[in-house]
Structures are given as structure tokens and as C-alpha cells.
Amino acid sequence: MIKKSLFITLMVLVRFVYADGNKTVESKIEKVTVYLDGAQVTRSAQANITTGKTEIKFGNLSPYIDKSSILVSTKGGLTVVSVVTQANKLTEQKKKEEVTQLEKRREEFNKKLEDENNIKEVYDEGIEILKKNQLVNSQHTDLKIVDLKAAMDFHQQRLSTLKSSLLVSERVIKKLNDTIAVIDAQLQTLNAKKDPSTSDLIVTVNAKQTTEASFTISYFVNYAGWFPTYDFRVDDISKPISVSYRANVHQNTGEDWKDVKLTLSNAEPKTSGVIPNLRTWYLPQNTGYTKTNFNYTNAYPGWTPDPGLMEVKGRVYDDYNKPLFGATIIVKGTTIGTTSDYDGNYSIKLPPGSNYLTVSYIGYTTQDIPAFSNHINIKMTQFSNNLDEVAVGNANTNAMYFSARTAGAEQAKEKIAYIEPMVNIETNETFSPTTYSFEIQMPYSIPNDGKTYAVDIKQQDIPATYVYKCTPKLDKEAFLMANIIDWNDYNFLDGEANLYFEGTYLGKTLLNTAVENDTIEISLGHDKGVTVTRTKLKDIGKKTFLGDKKITSRAFEIAVRNNKKQPINILVLDQFPVSTQKEIEVDKQEYNEASLDNASGKLTWNLQISAANEKKVSFKYAVKYPKDYHILLE
């Protein structure tokens, strides 16, 4: 009896010691710093720690943690002995509310489908019985003609009613099947994760005495990021420009960010901070040696970048030709981005020198697409480790096929959800010599659903000087330009901007920060209040001959009318031709009040035009060239 009591006491003591030596502690995400690619997550936790060594498990963490980035700090007189991460295949990520609702709807439609199939079966059996009964009746030759006719009429009427009901039932069944197929496709997309598991963080600590300890856990995760967009509003060219700066944040990290303190940074933590070592460059003695630099043109034979391509439009769709709503399109190597609309359509501006688009969607393989046309339809293929190629369809040609690189678990862009702030925007800007960040003061929630959420960064009025520009040789519209001095003070990134002028939406423009001076020029679109005409003057253009040479003259008049209620400043651009051969001579005969760049032949008139007034300028030139030459002079 004594031995039994000692054994029970020992077992209780062992369980007590084991329970104190191994603890599972819940942690909460308090702060997230979102980078252009990736995010730094900071969690907090509280736990009562007993004397001695204790192993603490923090569960339900992202499966995409960069192990080298984990930092654990404690308060309460503890010493951290070790930190280990492990995948938890038994505990999967929390199911999304959207998935739960869709599964519930699918179950409801499946029940309706089952009921409708039963109704259809009744109609089928009724029709079959009528057909057999009609055959039996026709064999009774002793029936009177009147009775036989009445029986046949009854059968025909009843058969017609059953067939009509059957047709309606079959249509209902088809509609239910179509609806269930759509729900299944959406569920397949939402559930398409490379790794649905979670991570556990095992922290071993040593305590000299029992204490209430606090923990701060920080780590870097992939599959998150943001890109900027802007709203530019000009109500009057005598007033500053109003700029709304907005971040489009997305994350598919495997954990929800609920009511967290959000910080947006333009830093690139994935980029090495170590300066490269310039080694001695030895030229090979073998003269047959050539060094081939890999470039995208080599990867896509037959394609060369088009420097004049300024915008790409198209449609993003799946294997079943259904549009993908919320796919993300980024100009590769920049922060310029957009998302596809409900019909899968997208439109994105291209800055000079950018020739590739990166397209991603949850559950689908990320693609780098060459901007080979101003209209590109993009077919997305669901993620597969064996993916060899993806199709990119041009609207005007047959499909073109390019090899694509698998980018791991895909970032998700299903929908843009604008989070309306409950209070005025409060943002703290932090600047360092190489990066800057925006600390959003109000808490935000960014679910683990891959959707893009708009977060207001700031709104401010920025002093600007306004000038109109026009190139009537190419476009008869006058464009309003806003020049912002010391633009680096406003921490702008490349991005698309919505334009509003005098209360009217004008479309989109591109904020391109790749300038080498302290003034950035932003195009605010064309203004119908300024009209421009370019007219070729008559009696000019007759050919004359001088020996074996031919002389052709041209003269143009440009008229600019200001229909606005205030004076404007406008730059009018045109050009003289520039000869590249000594046999061709250009005589710049007349260009009143214009400045001339001799190297390029560019003419610039800087005009001040008062309200409801018009100014005219003109220029004239002659070209002497051999008689057998055919030259385009306009």
C-alpha cells in the first residue's frame, strides 16, 4: 500500500515537472513592417516561467519564416538558451472566412441539386408509365371511339405537362451544376497554397526564480509587399497640387494581421548589404573567346524592346478562359503596379527603359512577361512544380509561348479592398540616408487572403508651378504639366496616379522618379480649355532646281488659343530636320522668338497668353538635296 502511494505521488510529481518544463504560449502580432517585397513581423507574449530550464512553444506562425531573421528578446530576468523553428504539419492555417462561406453555399446548392434530381426522376418515371399505359390502351379493341379519343387526349395532355416540367427541371439542374462549378473553381483558387501548414517556434529559457515574463518575437516573412498609387488633384492652376499618397498592401504569409501597427518601408532587406569586391579583370589570351552576357532578349529570341511603348493593356484569364479578378501586374524592377478588374482587364503605364511585366495571382505561377505589344492577354496557369511553359496571347496575333520561371508559392491579388479610415490620416515619416518609412498611426487589419488592401499614407498640398506643353506636329492637344521642386522631400516612389483637374477625372499618368535634378515634372493630362492648330502655309513648298540639286521649302504656322479665365504659360515644341549627310543641306530660314537646339533641331517657344486670347508663331526652312533623292520633309 505504501509502495503504491509512493508510485502515485512520483507520477504526479513527474507530470507536474513536465508541465512546468514544457509550455505552449499564445502570441499576438503587434507590429508589421511591410517592405516592397516581404515583411517584418513582431509578436508579443506573456507567460509565467518557473525556476530552472523551460521549453516554450509559440505556435501558429507563418510557414515562410526566414530562420536567419528570428530575434527573441525577453523581460523578467530570463536567459534565452536556444531558439529552434519546426514545421507543424498537424496544425494547418486558419480557414478563411470566405472559404467557410463558400463551402456553406456549395453544401446548400448540393442539397438543392439532390432535391431537383429526385424531382426529375419522378418526371422521368411518370413519362415512362404513360408511354406503357398508352400502349396497353391501344390494344383494347372493344373500347368505344369516344372513350379511346378521351384516353388519348388525357395521355397527350399529361405527357405534354410532364415533358414541360422535365425541361424546366433539367434547366434548373444545369444552372445548379454551373453554380457549383464556379464555387468549386473559386474554392480551388482560394485553397491553392504551396504549404498550408504552420510553424512552431521552440524557445528554451533559463530562469533563476519564478517570474512573469514578457517575450518579443521578430522575424522576416516572404509573400507580402506593397506598391504605391497616387491621386493628383488640381482645382486651379494658381493653387498648389493636392496629392493623396496610398499604399496597396497584400500578404499571403499564412497568418492574419489583425489590428496591427503598420509601417511601410521602401527598404529591400533581401538585397545584400555587403559591398562587392572589384577583382582584377584578366583578359584571356585566346582571341576566340567571347563573353556572352545573359539578357532577356536571349531568353526570348526574336523579341526586341520597343522604346516607344508607353502603356500596355489586356486581359488576365485562366485555363478555362475565365477572367481573373485582382491579378497583380507590376512593371519589373519598379514599384509601378496595378490589378485586373472584374472582367480581368488591366492597364499599366511603362516608364522609359522598362520592358517586362511581373504578373501574379494566388494559386498560379508568377510570370515575367516581355512587353512586346501595347495589348497583351495573359493566360495564368495554376501552380505546378512541373510547369514548363505558359502562354501569352497577343490580341492581334496567335498565342506566343515563353518559358516561365516558377516563383514558389504565389502572392495573391484577388481583389482591391479600400479601407476607409475612421479618423483623419496620421502618419509618421522616418527618413534615413538610404531608406524611408511611413508609420500608420491607426491600426489596420490585413487578412491572409492575398487581396490587395489600400492604406492611406498621407494627403498634402504641394507647391507646384504649372506650365502647358504642346507638340502640335504629333498631337494637337495641350498638356498641363506640374513641376514640383525638391521632390525628394516628399518621399515619392514610382507609381501610377489618378488625375483630377477642375473636378473632372482625366485618367491616369505615371509618376516617374528617375530624374537627375531636383525638379520632377508630372503630366496632368490634356486641357480642352487650350486649343492648338498647326497649319502648312500655302505657296510655300514649290521645288526649285539649282544645277544637279533640288531645293524644297516648308513653312508652318502654329496658333494657340487660351479659352480659360486666367492667363497661361505654354511651351510650344516643333523642329527643323537635321541632316546626316553632306549632300543634304538644311537652311533654317525663320523661327521667330523660338529657342533652337542646333544638335537636335528642336524649336521651343515660351508663350505667355492672357485669358481669352490667341498667339501665333511660325517657322520656315528649306532643304537642298540631289535630284535623285526622295526625302520626307514634313
Secondary structure, DSSP 8 states (H G I E B T S, - for coil): -HHHHHHHHHHHHHHHHHHHHEEEE--EEEEEEE-SS-EEEEEEEEEEE-SEEEEEEEEEE-TTEEEEEEEEEEESSEEEEEEEEEEEEEEE----HHHHHHHHHHHHHHHHHHHHHHHHHHHHHHHHHHHHHHHHHHT-TTS-HHHHHHHHHHHHHHHHHHHHHHHHHHHHHHHHHHHHHHHHHHHHHHT--S--EEEEEEEEEEESS-EEEEEEEEEEESSEEEEEEEEEEES-TTS-EEEEEEEEEEE-SSS-EEEEEEEEE---TTS--S----------S-TT-------HHHHSTT----TT--EEEEEEE-TTS-B-TT-EEEETTSS-EEE--TTSEEEEE--TT--EEEEE-TTB--EEEE--SSBEEEE--B--TT--EEEEEETTS-EEEEE----SS------EEE---SS---EEEEE-SS-EEEEEEEEEEE-SS--EEEEEEEEEEE--EEEEEEETTTEEEEEEEEEEETGGGGT--SEEEEEEETTEEEEEEEE----SSSEEEEEEEEEEEEEEEEEE-TT---EEEETTEEEEEEEEEEEEEE-SSS-EEEEEEEE-----STT-EEEEEE-TT-EEETTTTEEEEEEEE-TTEEEEEEEEEEEEEETT------
